[in-house]
Amino acid sequence: MIVTRLCGVRSMPSSLLSNLRQNLSDFWNLTFFRPNVFRQTPFRLTLVFLSVYLFVAMLVFGYIWLATSTESRAWGNSSIDARVKVLKDLDQSQGHAAVVGKILSDEAVEWGFAKGVFDSSGTILAQNTRTKMEGRDLPDEIIRRGMENLDKEATSFNLTYSSPNTPGNCCRFQGRIVRFDDDFYVFVAMDMSWADHGFQQEVNAAIGGGVLVILLGLFAGTLINQEVTRSVTRVTNVLSQVQEGDLKARIAVRETGDEFDALAARINQTLDRMEKTMGNLKYAGDAIAHDLRSPLSRLRSKLEVSLFEVDRDPSQAHDALQKALDETDQLLRTFHTVFAISRLQAAGQAPDQVLFPASDLANDMAELYEAVAADKGLEFEAEIEPNVRVLGNRDFLAQALANLLDNAVKYTAAGGITFRLRRTSQREVEFSITDTGPGVPEKDRPRIAERFVRLENSRSLPGVGLGLAMVEAVAVAHKGRLTIDEGPGVFDGNGPGLRTALVLPPLQG
C-alpha cells in the first residue's frame, strides 16, 4: 500500500505539471523580470515619474513639518509665557509663598506642565506632581542650566529637555526658567510629547504611503510597459514581415482610438500605397517588356533583310545601315514614350505640379501648329479663353496637346483644324481639337487610346500607336480625362471628322 501511494505521488498527472510549468513560465516572462526592462521607455518614464513624485512629496512633507513644528513651538511658548506671567504677577502682589501655593494647587488642571521653585543654592523649594514623576533628572537639569545661564543681567532662560526615564525618551519638555529675585527661581516646562507623537505618526504615514506608492507605481509601470511593448511588437512584427517581402502584411487595428491605433492606421495606409506602387512598377516593367517585344522583333526582321540584301549586293550596305538607324531611333522614341506612360501610371499622379497659365500654353501650341497645318494646306483656327489657370505639369500637358494636334494634322487631308481652350459649366478646363479628317468609328473609340493600337486606315502612316495612350496617361495623372467624339461632319467628301478633348478638374478654392 505504501509503495502504491508513493508511486501515485511520483506519477503526478501530466496536465497538472504542464499547467504548473506554464504558470512559472508566464510569471518569469513578466516584463519586470526581463533583463532589458530598464532600457524600455515606458518603464524608465515610470521611474522618472516616481522620482519626481517622491521629490515633490518630500518637499510638501518638509513644508508641513516645518509649519507644524513652528506652530507647536509657538503655541507652547505662548502657553508657558501665560503661566509665567500669572506666577510673576502673583509674586509681585502676594509674595513667594503665594507662588508656591499656586504651583501646588494647579496639579489637577496643569497635568501637562512641570513646575517648580528652587533657591540660589540649588535646593528645590516646591514642585508639582508631574515634576516629581520625572525623578531627579528633570529638576537637576533645570537647576544646572539655571545656575549656568542666569545672573543679574539675564532674568530668564529658555530650555528644551528630553526625559531619559520614560520608554523611548518619549517626553520632551519645552520650558523657561525665570529669576524672580536673587534667591527665588521659578521654572515652567510644557510636555511636548503630544506634538512629537503626532509628528512621528505623520512620518510613519508618509513612509508607509511612499513605499506603497513606489510598489504600486512599479506595478503600474510594469503593466504599462507590457501594454506598450505589446503594441510596439505588433508594429515591429508587421514591419519585419514587410522587410522580408510580404507586402500583404498589415497591423491589426483594435478600434480603441488611441495613438497606437492612429499609428497602425497610418502605417497600413503607407503599406497600401507601397503595395500599389510596387504593383504598378511591376506592371510597368511587364508592360514595357511586352510593348517593346514587337518593335524589337520588327527591328530584327529588318536587320535580317538588310543583311541578306548586303550579302547579295554590298553596295546596299549604306542604305541598310541607314534603315537600321532609323528603325533604332523609332525604337528609342517608342521606349521613351512607353517609359513615360508607365512612370505616370506607376506614380498615380503627375510630378512637379504647379499653378500656371493654361492660356499661355494654348497660345504657344496654337502658334506652333498653325505653321504645321499651313504647310499641309489646312486651315487652323484657335479659340483660346484668356486668363485660364490650371494646376499641373506643363511639360506633360504640352506633350499631350502636341500628340493630339499631331494626330489631327496627320489624319486630316482637307479642311481645317479648330483648337479651343475654355472653362466648362462645371468650371473644368478643357483643351479640345476638332478636325475634318475621316474620324473614328464609334465601336473603335474605346480602344484607340490603348498602347500600340492602330486602326486600318492609319497603318500606312508613320507611328506606333502610342500617341493617344500617352494623352490618356497624362489626363489620368492630372485627375482628368480624355474624351473622343465625332467631329463636325462630312467636309469635301471626307468626314465625319473627330473631336478629342483633354479635360482637367477645376481649381480648388
ROBA-824664 format. One record per residue (C-alpha): x negated, y negated, z negated; chain. Coordinates in pm, 1 decimal. Each point is the difference from the previous one (the first is absolute). Last residue first. Layout:
> X Y Z A .
...
This chain:
> 1069.4 -7718.7 5356.5 A .
> -69.5 308.7 206.0 A .
> -91.9 -42.8 365.6 A .
> 229.1 178.0 243.2 A .
> -86.2 347.5 128.4 A .
> -177.8 43.5 335.8 A .
> 162.6 102.6 331.5 A .
> -212.2 98.6 300.9 A .
> 237.0 2.4 294.1 A .
> 8.6 182.4 334.3 A .
> 246.0 -84.9 277.6 A .
> -14.0 202.1 319.5 A .
> 107.6 -45.4 359.2 A .
> 311.1 131.1 175.3 A .
> -159.8 -7.8 234.9 A .
> -135.0 -45.0 347.0 A .
> 189.9 -78.6 321.1 A .
> -76.7 -366.8 -18.3 A .
> 103.7 -15.4 -364.5 A .
> 217.8 261.3 -166.3 A .
> 85.8 -64.5 -366.7 A .
> -119.1 -229.7 -280.1 A .
> -195.8 270.9 -185.3 A .
> 114.3 312.7 -185.8 A .
> -115.6 40.2 -356.8 A .
> -310.2 98.7 -199.2 A .
> -33.6 -107.8 -364.3 A .
> -322.2 14.5 -204.8 A .
> 32.4 -38.5 -375.2 A .
> -121.4 -198.0 -302.7 A .
> -157.7 84.8 -333.5 A .
> -330.9 -142.4 130.1 A .
> -158.9 347.1 26.5 A .
> 318.9 115.9 174.3 A .
> -39.7 -267.9 269.4 A .
> -371.8 69.7 47.9 A .
> 65.0 375.1 37.5 A .
> 281.7 -73.8 248.4 A .
> -227.3 -218.9 209.4 A .
> -278.5 260.2 0.0 A .
> 240.1 271.3 115.7 A .
> 122.2 -244.1 266.0 A .
> -350.3 -26.0 148.2 A .
> -112.9 360.5 -50.2 A .
> 117.0 164.7 322.7 A .
> -334.4 67.3 168.7 A .
> -20.6 -283.2 248.5 A .
> -47.0 -72.7 370.3 A .
> 306.2 21.3 227.6 A .
> 101.8 305.0 205.3 A .
> 146.1 170.0 -306.6 A .
> 235.5 -289.4 -69.9 A .
> 314.5 107.0 190.0 A .
> -10.4 346.4 -151.6 A .
> -4.3 -120.4 -359.3 A .
> -315.2 -7.9 -213.0 A .
> -18.1 122.2 -361.1 A .
> -356.7 2.9 -132.1 A .
> 108.2 -117.6 -348.6 A .
> 369.9 -44.3 -63.9 A .
> 154.2 -339.9 73.2 A .
> 158.0 138.3 320.4 A .
> 194.6 254.6 -206.6 A .
> 317.9 -184.4 -105.6 A .
> 29.7 -178.0 339.5 A .
> 14.0 312.9 216.4 A .
> 375.6 64.5 -22.9 A .
> 74.2 -367.1 70.0 A .
> -189.9 4.5 326.9 A .
> -294.8 -240.9 -2.7 A .
> -18.9 -322.4 201.6 A .
> -80.8 -35.9 370.6 A .
> -151.5 -346.8 -45.2 A .
> 183.1 -328.5 -49.9 A .
> -169.1 -84.8 -331.5 A .
> 105.3 -109.0 -350.2 A .
> -258.8 -43.6 -276.6 A .
> 114.1 -68.1 -357.2 A .
> -179.3 -124.8 -313.4 A .
> 254.2 -12.4 -284.7 A .
> -44.2 -152.5 -346.7 A .
> 282.2 99.0 -234.7 A .
> 213.7 -274.3 -155.1 A .
> 309.2 228.0 6.2 A .
> 147.7 -218.5 273.7 A .
> -315.1 58.5 200.0 A .
> -305.0 -225.9 5.0 A .
> -153.7 -43.3 342.1 A .
> -297.0 76.3 222.3 A .
> 69.4 74.9 365.8 A .
> -193.0 125.4 305.0 A .
> 188.2 23.8 327.0 A .
> -152.4 191.9 290.0 A .
> 63.1 -36.4 370.0 A .
> 135.2 123.7 327.7 A .
> -190.2 260.8 192.4 A .
> -213.0 307.3 -69.0 A .
> 35.4 9.7 -376.9 A .
> -163.6 312.0 -149.7 A .
> -350.2 -138.1 -66.3 A .
> 108.6 -352.6 -101.8 A .
> 251.2 128.4 -256.7 A .
> -238.9 267.5 -122.6 A .
> -277.0 -253.6 -50.1 A .
> 243.8 -232.2 -181.1 A .
> 95.5 273.5 -245.3 A .
> -363.0 105.6 -54.9 A .
> -110.9 -362.9 -46.8 A .
> 276.8 -50.5 -256.1 A .
> -126.7 299.5 -200.6 A .
> -362.4 -117.6 20.7 A .
> 99.8 -351.2 -116.2 A .
> 193.6 153.1 -292.2 A .
> -304.3 207.8 -99.1 A .
> -229.1 -304.3 16.1 A .
> 238.2 -227.2 -190.9 A .
> 45.8 233.4 -295.6 A .
> 330.1 -91.4 -159.4 A .
> 225.9 -252.1 -170.8 A .
> 188.1 -212.9 253.0 A .
> 55.2 -367.3 69.9 A .
> 225.9 -157.3 261.2 A .
> -59.9 -372.6 41.6 A .
> 115.6 -16.7 362.6 A .
> 233.2 244.6 179.0 A .
> -171.8 137.1 307.7 A .
> 180.0 52.5 331.4 A .
> -263.6 104.6 255.3 A .
> 71.9 64.5 367.1 A .
> -227.5 188.6 238.0 A .
> 76.8 42.3 370.6 A .
> -183.9 279.9 169.6 A .
> -240.4 -22.6 294.5 A .
> -253.2 247.0 -142.8 A .
> -256.5 -273.8 -72.0 A .
> 282.8 -209.6 -145.4 A .
> 78.6 274.6 -252.6 A .
> -360.4 2.2 -124.0 A .
> -4.2 -382.6 -18.9 A .
> 320.4 -5.2 -204.4 A .
> -152.2 281.8 -205.3 A .
> -264.3 -214.3 -169.2 A .
> 210.2 -311.8 -59.7 A .
> 287.6 209.7 -134.0 A .
> -231.7 187.1 -238.2 A .
> -142.2 -324.7 -138.1 A .
> 346.3 -156.5 -35.1 A .
> 127.7 310.5 -183.4 A .
> -291.1 -10.5 -244.5 A .
> 58.7 -371.4 -66.6 A .
> 371.7 63.3 -59.1 A .
> -81.2 279.0 -245.2 A .
> -164.8 -257.2 -228.7 A .
> -192.0 187.9 -276.2 A .
> 68.6 160.5 -339.9 A .
> -261.9 263.1 -66.5 A .
> -20.0 379.8 20.7 A .
> -348.2 145.8 -44.4 A .
> 95.9 362.0 71.8 A .
> 322.4 117.1 169.6 A .
> 209.0 238.6 -203.9 A .
> 41.3 373.6 -54.7 A .
> -375.8 48.3 -17.4 A .
> 11.6 335.1 181.7 A .
> 233.5 -126.1 272.9 A .
> -212.0 -308.7 61.0 A .
> -319.5 204.6 10.4 A .
> 156.6 254.7 233.2 A .
> 106.3 -270.9 245.6 A .
> -345.3 -163.2 -10.2 A .
> -169.8 338.8 47.2 A .
> 224.6 85.7 294.0 A .
> -80.3 -335.4 162.0 A .
> -372.4 34.5 -62.8 A .
> 1.3 354.7 138.4 A .
> 194.2 -99.8 310.5 A .
> -240.1 -283.0 66.7 A .
> -288.1 243.7 -42.7 A .
> 165.3 245.8 240.6 A .
> 53.6 -274.1 258.1 A .
> -365.1 -94.5 -30.0 A .
> -95.0 367.3 45.0 A .
> 220.8 26.3 309.9 A .
> -166.3 -304.9 148.6 A .
> -342.9 141.2 -85.5 A .
> 85.1 334.2 160.6 A .
> 132.2 -174.6 310.6 A .
> -322.3 -199.5 18.6 A .
> -205.8 317.1 -41.7 A .
> 185.4 168.0 288.2 A .
> -36.0 -306.9 220.4 A .
> -375.0 -9.4 -60.8 A .
> -43.4 373.7 54.0 A .
> 188.8 5.7 331.8 A .
> -326.5 -6.0 199.2 A .
> -76.9 341.9 -144.2 A .
> 268.8 158.8 220.7 A .
> 111.6 352.8 -84.5 A .
> -164.3 10.0 -339.7 A .
> 118.1 -356.2 -63.4 A .
> 358.4 94.5 93.3 A .
> -4.9 301.9 -231.9 A .
> -138.9 -210.3 -283.9 A .
> 267.3 -262.4 63.3 A .
> 271.7 265.9 -15.9 A .
> -145.0 133.8 -326.0 A .
> -22.1 -354.1 -137.2 A .
> 362.0 -60.7 97.0 A .
> 108.7 311.9 -183.4 A .
> -201.2 -95.4 -307.6 A .
> 156.6 -346.6 -5.0 A .
> 349.9 148.8 31.1 A .
> -70.5 237.2 -287.3 A .
> -127.0 -291.5 -207.7 A .
> 306.9 -207.3 86.4 A .
> 229.1 294.4 -90.7 A .
> -169.1 85.7 -331.6 A .
> -10.2 -360.5 -115.6 A .
> 358.6 -2.3 -122.3 A .
> -29.8 323.4 -194.8 A .
> -321.6 -95.6 -179.8 A .
> 132.8 -349.8 -68.4 A .
> 328.0 142.3 -124.7 A .
> -173.0 249.2 -228.5 A .
> -215.6 -276.1 -145.1 A .
> 298.5 -230.6 -40.6 A .
> 204.6 275.1 -160.9 A .
> -281.2 68.0 -243.8 A .
> -26.4 -372.0 -66.9 A .
> 375.5 -22.0 -44.2 A .
> -4.7 290.0 -242.2 A .
> -284.7 -159.9 -191.7 A .
> 193.6 -325.3 -12.7 A .
> 318.1 175.1 -113.4 A .
> -185.5 193.1 -267.0 A .
> -173.2 -317.9 -117.0 A .
> 329.6 -188.7 -1.7 A .
> 163.0 271.2 -208.5 A .
> -307.8 15.2 -224.5 A .
> 26.0 -374.6 -60.8 A .
> 370.1 34.3 -79.8 A .
> -79.5 285.2 -237.3 A .
> -267.8 -214.9 -165.9 A .
> 253.9 -280.3 -49.1 A .
> 262.0 237.4 -140.5 A .
> -253.5 159.1 -236.0 A .
> -116.2 -342.5 -121.8 A .
> 359.0 -112.5 -61.0 A .
> 71.3 328.0 -180.8 A .
> -317.7 -47.4 -202.6 A .
> 105.0 -352.5 -91.9 A .
> 332.4 112.4 -143.5 A .
> 338.3 38.5 172.8 A .
> 65.6 341.7 -149.0 A .
> 91.8 155.2 336.5 A .
> -252.7 283.4 -49.1 A .
> -172.3 -55.6 335.1 A .
> -193.7 312.1 107.4 A .
> -319.4 -98.7 181.4 A .
> -18.2 112.1 362.6 A .
> -203.2 257.0 192.6 A .
> 79.3 19.8 373.7 A .
> -341.2 -138.8 100.8 A .
> -169.7 318.1 -123.6 A .
> -357.0 -53.5 125.4 A .
> -216.6 68.0 -307.0 A .
> 4.3 -369.1 -88.0 A .
> 378.8 9.8 13.6 A .
> 1.6 288.2 -248.8 A .
> -240.9 -191.4 -224.4 A .
> 225.1 -306.7 23.9 A .
> 294.0 215.5 -109.7 A .
> -192.4 133.7 -298.4 A .
> -123.7 -349.0 -90.9 A .
> 353.2 -141.9 -10.3 A .
> 153.3 277.9 -208.1 A .
> -307.4 -10.4 -224.7 A .
> 61.0 -370.0 -63.9 A .
> 349.0 77.8 -127.6 A .
> -121.0 283.8 -221.9 A .
> -286.0 -212.4 -129.5 A .
> 243.6 -280.1 -81.8 A .
> 226.7 240.1 -189.0 A .
> -288.7 169.4 -179.3 A .
> -154.7 -333.5 -95.2 A .
> 332.6 -124.1 -130.2 A .
> 36.6 312.8 -212.0 A .
> -355.0 -28.5 -129.5 A .
> 43.9 -369.5 -69.4 A .
> 318.5 75.1 -193.6 A .
> -187.4 254.7 -212.6 A .
> -291.9 -237.1 -48.3 A .
> 240.1 -280.0 -91.1 A .
> 192.5 224.5 -239.0 A .
> -322.5 97.3 -175.5 A .
> -132.0 -356.6 -5.4 A .
> 333.8 -142.6 -115.0 A .
> 23.8 258.5 -278.7 A .
> -353.9 -77.6 -115.0 A .
> 78.9 -371.0 3.2 A .
> 327.2 51.6 -185.2 A .
> -174.3 200.6 -269.2 A .
> -276.7 -259.6 -31.0 A .
> 250.0 -287.3 -7.9 A .
> 223.1 176.8 -252.6 A .
> -299.0 76.0 -222.2 A .
> -118.9 -360.8 23.6 A .
> 349.0 -133.5 -76.9 A .
> 32.7 230.0 -297.4 A .
> -338.9 -120.4 -119.4 A .
> 122.7 -358.3 32.2 A .
> 306.3 79.3 -206.8 A .
> -214.4 166.0 -266.8 A .
> -238.7 -293.1 -4.2 A .
> 290.6 -243.8 -42.3 A .
> 147.2 208.8 -283.5 A .
> -347.0 36.2 -150.6 A .
> -22.3 -377.8 -49.0 A .
> 26.7 8.5 -381.9 A .
> -14.8 -364.7 -110.8 A .
> -265.8 -133.0 -236.9 A .
> 47.0 -280.7 -258.3 A .
> -293.9 -92.0 -221.9 A .
> -13.7 -250.5 -290.7 A .
> -320.2 -126.3 -168.6 A .
> -4.0 -178.3 -339.1 A .
> -325.8 -94.8 -172.5 A .
> -124.5 -295.3 202.8 A .
> 346.7 -109.4 103.3 A .
> 276.3 113.2 240.3 A .
> -244.4 194.9 212.4 A .
> 188.9 168.7 283.5 A .
> -70.3 345.3 148.5 A .
> 192.3 81.9 319.2 A .
> 139.5 314.0 159.9 A .
> 24.1 255.0 279.7 A .
> 8.3 353.7 -130.9 A .
> -42.3 313.0 206.4 A .
> 155.0 321.2 -119.7 A .
> -38.6 312.0 211.1 A .
> -355.6 85.6 -102.3 A .
> 68.9 346.4 147.1 A .
> 168.9 116.2 -315.6 A .
> -16.6 -277.6 -263.7 A .
> -293.2 -66.9 -233.1 A .
> -221.5 -187.2 247.8 A .
> 227.7 -307.6 18.8 A .
> -75.7 -230.4 292.5 A .
> -67.4 -362.8 -95.3 A .
> 29.6 -331.5 183.4 A .
> -84.7 -324.3 -176.3 A .
> 76.6 -371.6 10.1 A .
> -179.4 -226.0 -249.1 A .
> 130.0 -294.5 -201.1 A .
> -142.6 -283.1 -219.0 A .
> -327.8 -61.8 180.7 A .
> -179.4 -308.8 -139.1 A .
> -19.5 104.6 -363.5 A .
> -96.3 351.7 96.1 A .
> 168.3 295.3 162.9 A .
> -178.0 231.7 243.0 A .
> -207.7 244.0 -201.9 A .
> 216.1 5.8 -314.0 A .
> 316.9 47.4 206.5 A .
> -156.5 271.2 212.0 A .
> -99.1 200.3 -304.2 A .
> 331.8 -56.5 -177.2 A .
> 197.1 112.2 303.6 A .
> -214.2 309.7 48.7 A .
> 26.8 91.5 -367.2 A .
> 376.5 -54.4 3.3 A .
> 47.2 220.3 309.1 A .
> -234.7 279.0 -97.6 A .
> 114.7 26.4 -362.2 A .
> 308.3 203.2 82.1 A .
> 232.7 -77.9 292.6 A .
> 298.6 88.0 -215.7 A .
> -101.5 -271.4 -250.6 A .
> 32.8 -265.5 266.1 A .
> 349.6 121.9 90.1 A .
> 93.2 -8.5 -373.2 A .
> -76.6 -368.7 -42.0 A .
> -321.5 -143.2 -138.1 A .
> -98.0 -213.0 -298.8 A .
> -317.2 -133.2 -167.5 A .
> -243.5 205.9 200.5 A .
> -351.7 -82.7 -120.9 A .
> -243.6 -129.0 259.9 A .
> -183.2 -237.8 -235.1 A .
> 160.0 -302.2 166.7 A .
> 347.3 126.1 -80.6 A .
> 236.1 237.1 179.2 A .
> 363.1 -19.5 115.3 A .
> 204.3 247.3 206.2 A .
> 221.7 72.7 291.4 A .
> 31.5 289.6 247.6 A .
> 296.5 -57.8 228.7 A .
> 230.0 247.9 176.8 A .
> 195.3 74.9 -315.8 A .
> 96.3 -365.1 -48.3 A .
> 367.6 37.9 -85.1 A .
> -23.8 235.0 -296.7 A .
> -351.1 -109.3 -105.1 A .
> 82.7 -368.9 -31.0 A .
> -2.6 -14.4 -383.6 A .
> -369.2 71.9 -50.6 A .
> -116.7 -266.2 244.3 A .
> 244.5 -257.4 -141.3 A .
> -112.7 67.2 -353.7 A .
> -363.1 -50.7 92.9 A .
> 85.4 -327.6 174.6 A .
> 205.2 -116.2 -300.9 A .
> -294.4 69.8 -229.5 A .
> -230.6 -209.7 215.2 A .
> 195.8 -321.8 -41.9 A .
> 358.0 -118.2 30.3 A .
> 8.8 -272.2 267.3 A .
> -337.3 27.8 168.1 A .
> -12.5 376.0 -32.1 A .
> 353.1 35.4 137.4 A .
> -87.4 -215.8 298.5 A .
> -305.0 214.6 62.2 A .
> 195.1 325.3 -34.5 A .
> 267.8 -116.5 245.4 A .
> -266.9 -126.5 241.4 A .
> -184.5 331.8 -12.7 A .
> 327.1 178.4 80.3 A .
> 72.9 -218.7 304.0 A .
> -358.3 21.0 122.8 A .
> 12.4 383.1 -18.0 A .
> 318.4 13.6 207.8 A .
> -142.8 -250.3 252.6 A .
> -320.7 199.2 25.8 A .
> 189.3 326.6 53.3 A .
> 216.3 -156.8 275.9 A .
> -310.5 -138.2 168.2 A .
> -171.1 337.2 -15.9 A .
> 310.5 175.8 133.0 A .
> 29.8 -249.7 286.6 A .
> -366.1 23.4 93.1 A .
> 11.0 378.4 -14.9 A .
> 312.8 11.0 215.7 A .
> -125.9 -250.4 260.6 A .
> -335.8 171.5 28.4 A .
> 156.3 345.5 15.6 A .
> 255.1 -110.8 260.6 A .
> -276.2 -161.1 210.1 A .
> -213.7 310.7 -27.2 A .
> 297.7 217.4 96.4 A .
> 62.8 -214.0 307.8 A .
> -365.7 11.0 101.3 A .
> -16.6 373.1 -64.0 A .
> 316.4 54.3 206.1 A .
> -149.9 -204.6 285.6 A .
> -312.6 216.7 -5.0 A .
> 206.6 318.2 -26.1 A .
> 215.0 -102.5 299.1 A .
> -302.3 -98.2 208.0 A .
> -168.0 331.6 -73.5 A .
> 320.3 193.1 68.3 A .
> 48.6 -179.1 332.2 A .
> -361.0 67.6 100.9 A .
> 37.8 365.7 -93.5 A .
> 320.5 24.9 204.2 A .
> -170.7 -172.7 293.2 A .
> -274.1 263.4 -21.7 A .
> 263.3 274.1 6.2 A .
> 172.4 -151.8 304.2 A .
> -334.1 -52.9 184.1 A .
> -143.5 348.0 -24.3 A .
> -365.2 17.6 -103.7 A .
> 86.2 87.3 -360.7 A .
> 198.5 303.0 120.8 A .
> -295.7 139.3 193.6 A .
> -72.4 284.5 -242.8 A .
> 359.2 123.6 0.0 A .
> 140.5 64.8 -342.7 A .
> 226.4 -307.1 -11.4 A .
> 136.4 74.3 347.4 A .
> 160.0 320.3 -121.1 A .
> -155.5 301.2 168.1 A .
> -86.3 159.5 -333.3 A .
> 365.1 3.9 -106.4 A .
> 114.3 137.6 335.7 A .
> -265.1 274.5 -18.2 A .
> 95.9 90.0 -356.5 A .
> 366.4 18.5 102.3 A .
> -85.5 213.3 305.6 A .
> -211.9 237.6 -208.2 A .
> 282.2 41.9 -251.6 A .
> 256.4 54.6 275.8 A .
> -218.8 269.1 160.6 A .
> -56.9 170.5 -334.2 A .
> 373.0 6.5 -64.4 A .
> 71.1 134.4 349.2 A .
> -266.2 272.0 -42.4 A .
> 179.0 142.5 -304.6 A .
> -247.4 66.8 -283.7 A .
> -153.3 346.6 28.7 A .
> -242.0 -40.0 -286.6 A .
> 277.3 -51.6 -251.8 A .
> 191.7 301.4 121.2 A .
> -316.3 205.7 -5.4 A .
> -46.1 -95.4 -361.8 A .
> 357.6 96.2 -70.9 A .
> -43.6 338.9 165.9 A .
> -321.6 65.6 -183.2 A .
> 170.9 -74.1 -330.3 A .
> 284.6 235.7 83.8 A .
